[in-house]
Amino acid sequence: MIFVRLMGGLGNQMFQYAAGRRMSLARQTELVLDDRALLDPAAGDTPRKYELGAFGVKARLVTEDERAQLALFETGPLGRIRGRLFSLVAGRARIERVVQEHGGLTASEFLEIPDHSLLSGYWQSETYFADIGAVLAGDFSLRQPLSAEGKELHRQIQDSEAVALHVRRGDYVTNPRARACHGLLPPAYYRRAIARIAEYQPNARVFVFSDDPHWCRNELDLSLPAVHVPARDVSPAEDLWLMSRCRHAVLANSSFSWWGAWLQRNPDGLVIAPSRWFADARRDASRLYCPNWTLMDVDDD
């Protein structure tokens, strides 16, 4: 049995699930999602909730007994002993170790992680799951039918050379710590990215996805026809799935963007990502980028 700790919003939970899914397939065992951090109001700067349920993921959430066992295991050596005894006496799944992600972990080293491990980290790299793309595309299919608005957007996307452009604002604007970590991409970045796509595909049509559509309408002067997706009372998973149906993508510095582009699986598609993912230049984001993506300068004109 493989446990994976969930942290952050939908995009980050997808990274964590994907790493856990790859490991569960390698070990031919069950994948269990540890949602304790999502239930803790003090964990992280932005309140989060479990969002993978909108997809057909092949995993289950931890039970109350497993939450207690994980909590024991993480209290230190004595807790690990007590946790193992608890699992033996109660007949529960064993938890042997916590594997903390580190930046230098290679794909082969990742696959050496043994069974009965708890994966802890963000796992923001296709290094950990690139070879199960088809599996993840199925797992990240929507469980519920598209909304009426979603069906119309999907029709428009299918009928055009569609570009998914994502603008992340939200807590990047309102939360000082989130903004200090990630920073905001300027309109100039999006203008340059769309100009590049227009050179590659002059007949493209841009679908703008954002948590701040009003800002996008007022601030983004794009050189291609654009459809501004309105704020809708649906699951974020629906918008991400619609982004993945487009043929090209312009990313924000957001894991939500990342998955919208990665799931496109279009060998002829142009994916443009910001050359600086974090506001703090000391943070290495090189493992986030996929080899076929084009990096675009994020500085103002």
C-alpha positions as CSV (number, residue, x, y, z in Angstrom):
1,M,0.0,0.0,0.0
2,I,1.3,3.5,-0.9
3,F,0.1,6.6,0.9
4,V,0.5,10.1,-0.6
5,R,0.0,13.3,1.3
6,L,-2.3,15.8,-0.4
7,M,-1.4,19.5,-0.1
8,G,-2.5,22.6,-2.0
9,G,-5.2,23.1,-4.6
10,L,-6.4,21.0,-7.5
11,G,-3.2,21.2,-9.6
12,N,-0.9,20.3,-6.7
13,Q,-3.2,17.4,-5.7
14,M,-3.0,16.1,-9.2
15,F,0.9,16.1,-9.0
16,Q,0.8,14.2,-5.8
17,Y,-1.8,11.8,-7.1
18,A,0.2,11.2,-10.3
19,A,3.4,10.4,-8.3
20,G,1.5,8.1,-6.0
21,R,-0.3,6.4,-8.9
22,R,3.0,5.7,-10.6
23,M,4.3,4.2,-7.4
24,S,1.2,2.1,-6.7
25,L,1.4,0.6,-10.3
26,A,5.1,-0.1,-9.8
27,R,4.3,-1.9,-6.5
28,Q,1.0,-3.4,-7.8
29,T,-0.7,-2.1,-4.6
30,E,-3.4,0.2,-3.5
31,L,-3.1,4.0,-3.4
32,V,-4.4,5.8,-0.4
33,L,-4.8,9.6,-0.3
34,D,-3.8,11.3,3.0
35,D,-6.0,14.4,3.3
36,R,-4.9,15.4,6.8
37,A,-3.2,18.6,5.6
38,L,-6.4,19.7,3.8
39,L,-8.4,19.3,7.0
40,D,-6.0,21.4,9.0
41,P,-6.9,25.1,8.8
42,A,-3.4,26.1,9.9
43,A,-1.7,24.2,7.1
44,G,-0.7,26.6,4.3
45,D,-1.5,30.2,3.4
46,T,-4.6,29.5,1.3
47,P,-7.5,27.3,2.6
48,R,-7.8,24.2,0.5
49,K,-10.1,21.2,0.2
50,Y,-10.1,17.8,-1.4
51,E,-10.8,18.3,-5.1
52,L,-9.7,15.0,-6.9
53,G,-13.2,13.6,-6.3
54,A,-14.3,15.4,-9.5
55,F,-12.1,13.0,-11.5
56,G,-12.2,9.2,-11.9
57,V,-9.1,8.7,-9.8
58,K,-8.1,5.2,-8.8
59,A,-7.5,5.7,-5.1
60,R,-9.3,6.1,-1.8
61,L,-9.1,8.5,1.1
62,V,-7.5,7.4,4.4
63,T,-9.8,6.0,7.1
64,E,-9.9,7.4,10.6
65,D,-7.8,4.5,11.9
66,E,-5.1,5.2,9.2
67,R,-5.1,8.9,10.1
68,A,-4.3,8.0,13.7
69,Q,-1.6,5.6,12.6
70,L,0.0,8.2,10.3
71,A,-0.1,10.7,13.1
72,L,1.6,8.2,15.5
73,F,4.2,7.4,12.9
74,E,5.3,11.0,12.4
75,T,5.9,11.7,16.1
76,G,9.3,10.1,16.1
77,P,11.0,6.7,16.6
78,L,8.7,5.8,19.5
79,G,5.7,6.8,17.5
80,R,6.8,4.6,14.6
81,I,7.1,1.6,16.9
82,R,3.6,2.3,18.3
83,G,2.2,2.8,14.8
84,R,3.6,-0.6,13.7
85,L,2.2,-2.3,16.7
86,F,-1.1,-0.6,16.1
87,S,-1.2,-2.0,12.6
88,L,-0.3,-5.5,13.7
89,V,-2.8,-5.7,16.5
90,A,-5.6,-4.0,14.6
91,G,-4.9,-5.7,11.3
92,R,-4.4,-2.4,9.5
93,A,-2.2,-1.6,6.6
94,R,1.5,-1.1,7.5
95,I,3.3,2.2,7.2
96,E,7.0,1.8,7.3
97,R,8.5,5.1,6.3
98,V,7.9,8.7,5.2
99,V,9.6,9.6,1.9
100,Q,10.2,13.3,1.6
101,E,10.7,14.6,-1.9
102,H,14.0,16.3,-2.7
103,G,15.0,18.1,-5.9
104,G,17.6,15.6,-7.0
105,L,15.5,12.5,-7.0
106,T,15.7,10.7,-10.4
107,A,13.0,8.6,-12.0
108,S,14.9,5.4,-11.3
109,E,15.5,6.4,-7.6
110,F,11.8,7.2,-7.3
111,L,10.8,3.8,-8.5
112,E,13.0,2.2,-5.8
113,I,10.8,3.6,-3.1
114,P,9.5,0.6,-1.3
115,D,5.9,-0.4,-0.5
116,H,4.3,0.8,2.7
117,S,5.6,4.3,2.2
118,L,4.0,7.7,2.7
119,L,5.1,10.1,-0.1
120,S,5.4,13.7,1.2
121,G,6.1,16.6,-1.1
122,Y,4.7,18.4,-4.1
123,W,6.3,16.1,-6.8
124,Q,6.0,18.9,-9.4
125,S,7.8,17.2,-12.3
126,E,6.8,14.7,-15.0
127,T,10.0,12.9,-14.1
128,Y,7.9,10.8,-11.7
129,F,5.1,9.8,-14.0
130,A,5.8,10.6,-17.6
131,D,5.5,7.0,-18.7
132,I,1.9,6.6,-17.5
133,G,0.4,9.6,-19.5
134,A,-2.4,7.5,-21.0
135,V,-3.3,6.1,-17.5
136,L,-3.4,9.6,-16.0
137,A,-5.5,11.0,-18.9
138,G,-8.1,8.3,-18.0
139,D,-7.8,8.9,-14.3
140,F,-8.3,12.7,-14.8
141,S,-11.5,12.3,-16.9
142,L,-14.6,14.0,-15.4
143,R,-16.9,11.9,-13.3
144,Q,-19.9,14.2,-14.0
145,P,-21.2,15.4,-17.4
146,L,-20.2,18.8,-18.5
147,S,-22.4,21.7,-17.5
148,A,-24.5,23.4,-20.2
149,E,-21.9,26.2,-20.4
150,G,-19.1,23.6,-20.5
151,K,-20.7,21.8,-23.4
152,E,-20.9,25.0,-25.4
153,L,-17.3,25.9,-24.7
154,H,-16.2,22.4,-25.6
155,R,-18.0,22.7,-28.9
156,Q,-16.3,26.0,-29.7
157,I,-12.9,24.5,-28.7
158,Q,-13.4,21.5,-31.0
159,D,-14.4,23.7,-33.9
160,S,-11.3,25.9,-33.7
161,E,-7.5,25.9,-33.5
162,A,-8.0,26.5,-29.7
163,V,-5.4,28.0,-27.4
164,A,-5.9,27.7,-23.6
165,L,-4.6,30.8,-21.9
166,H,-4.6,30.8,-18.1
167,V,-4.2,33.8,-15.9
168,R,-3.8,33.1,-12.2
169,R,-4.5,35.9,-9.8
170,G,-6.6,35.1,-6.7
171,D,-4.4,34.5,-3.7
172,Y,-1.4,35.7,-5.8
173,V,-3.0,39.1,-5.4
174,T,-4.7,39.0,-2.1
175,N,-2.2,36.9,0.0
176,P,1.1,38.6,0.6
177,R,3.0,35.3,1.2
178,A,1.6,33.7,-1.9
179,R,2.5,36.7,-4.0
180,A,6.0,36.9,-2.5
181,C,6.5,33.2,-3.5
182,H,5.0,33.2,-7.0
183,G,4.7,36.8,-8.2
184,L,2.2,38.0,-10.8
185,L,2.8,37.7,-14.5
186,P,2.5,41.0,-16.4
187,P,0.2,41.5,-19.5
188,A,3.3,41.8,-21.6
189,Y,4.1,38.1,-21.0
190,Y,0.7,37.1,-22.4
191,R,1.0,39.5,-25.4
192,R,4.4,38.0,-26.4
193,A,3.1,34.5,-25.9
194,I,0.1,35.0,-28.1
195,A,2.1,36.8,-30.7
196,R,4.4,33.8,-30.9
197,I,1.4,31.5,-31.3
198,A,0.0,33.7,-34.0
199,E,3.2,33.2,-36.0
200,Y,2.9,29.5,-35.6
201,Q,-0.9,29.3,-36.2
202,P,-2.4,32.5,-37.6
203,N,-6.0,31.1,-37.4
204,A,-5.8,30.3,-33.7
205,R,-8.6,31.3,-31.3
206,V,-7.7,32.0,-27.6
207,F,-9.8,30.7,-24.7
208,V,-9.0,32.8,-21.6
209,F,-9.4,30.9,-18.3
210,S,-8.9,32.9,-15.1
211,D,-10.1,33.4,-11.6
212,D,-10.3,37.1,-12.5
213,P,-12.0,37.4,-15.9
214,H,-12.8,41.1,-15.3
215,W,-9.1,41.9,-15.1
216,C,-8.4,39.8,-18.2
217,R,-10.9,41.7,-20.3
218,N,-9.6,45.0,-19.2
219,E,-5.8,44.4,-19.2
220,L,-5.1,41.8,-21.9
221,D,-4.8,43.2,-25.4
222,L,-4.4,40.0,-27.4
223,S,-3.6,39.9,-31.2
224,L,-5.9,36.9,-31.8
225,P,-9.6,36.5,-31.4
226,A,-10.4,35.6,-27.8
227,V,-13.2,34.0,-25.8
228,H,-13.2,35.0,-22.2
229,V,-14.5,32.2,-20.1
230,P,-16.8,33.7,-17.5
231,A,-16.7,32.9,-13.8
232,R,-19.0,29.9,-13.4
233,D,-20.4,28.0,-10.5
234,V,-18.8,24.7,-11.5
235,S,-16.0,22.5,-10.3
236,P,-12.5,23.9,-11.2
237,A,-11.9,20.4,-12.7
238,E,-14.3,21.2,-15.5
239,D,-12.3,24.3,-16.6
240,L,-9.1,22.3,-16.3
241,W,-10.5,19.5,-18.5
242,L,-11.7,22.1,-21.1
243,M,-8.2,23.6,-21.1
244,S,-6.8,20.1,-21.8
245,R,-9.1,19.8,-24.9
246,C,-7.4,22.8,-26.5
247,R,-4.5,22.3,-29.0
248,H,-2.1,24.9,-27.6
249,A,-1.5,26.5,-24.3
250,V,-0.1,29.6,-22.6
251,L,0.6,28.9,-19.0
252,A,0.5,31.0,-15.9
253,N,3.0,30.1,-13.1
254,S,0.5,27.7,-11.7
255,S,0.1,24.0,-11.3
256,F,-3.5,24.3,-12.6
257,S,-2.0,25.7,-15.9
258,W,0.6,23.0,-15.9
259,W,-1.9,20.2,-16.0
260,G,-4.2,21.9,-18.5
261,A,-1.2,21.9,-20.9
262,W,0.3,18.5,-20.0
263,L,-3.0,16.7,-20.5
264,Q,-3.4,18.1,-24.0
265,R,-1.0,15.4,-25.3
266,N,-0.9,17.1,-28.7
267,P,2.5,16.4,-30.4
268,D,2.0,19.4,-32.8
269,G,0.8,21.8,-30.1
270,L,2.8,24.9,-29.0
271,V,3.0,25.2,-25.2
272,I,4.4,28.5,-23.8
273,A,5.4,28.8,-20.2
274,P,6.9,31.7,-18.2
275,S,10.7,31.6,-18.0
276,R,10.5,32.5,-14.3
277,W,8.1,30.3,-12.3
278,F,8.8,31.8,-8.8
279,A,9.3,35.4,-7.8
280,D,12.3,34.3,-5.8
281,A,14.9,33.6,-8.5
282,R,16.8,31.3,-6.1
283,R,14.1,28.7,-6.3
284,D,14.9,26.2,-9.0
285,A,11.9,25.4,-11.3
286,S,13.8,23.6,-14.0
287,R,12.2,20.3,-13.2
288,L,8.7,21.8,-13.7
289,Y,9.3,22.4,-17.4
290,C,8.7,19.7,-20.1
291,P,11.3,19.4,-22.8
292,N,9.0,20.4,-25.7
293,W,7.7,23.6,-24.0
294,T,8.8,27.1,-25.1
295,L,9.9,29.5,-22.3
296,M,8.9,33.1,-22.7
297,D,10.4,36.2,-20.9
298,V,8.1,37.5,-18.1
299,D,9.5,41.0,-17.8
300,D,7.5,44.1,-18.7
301,D,8.1,45.7,-22.0
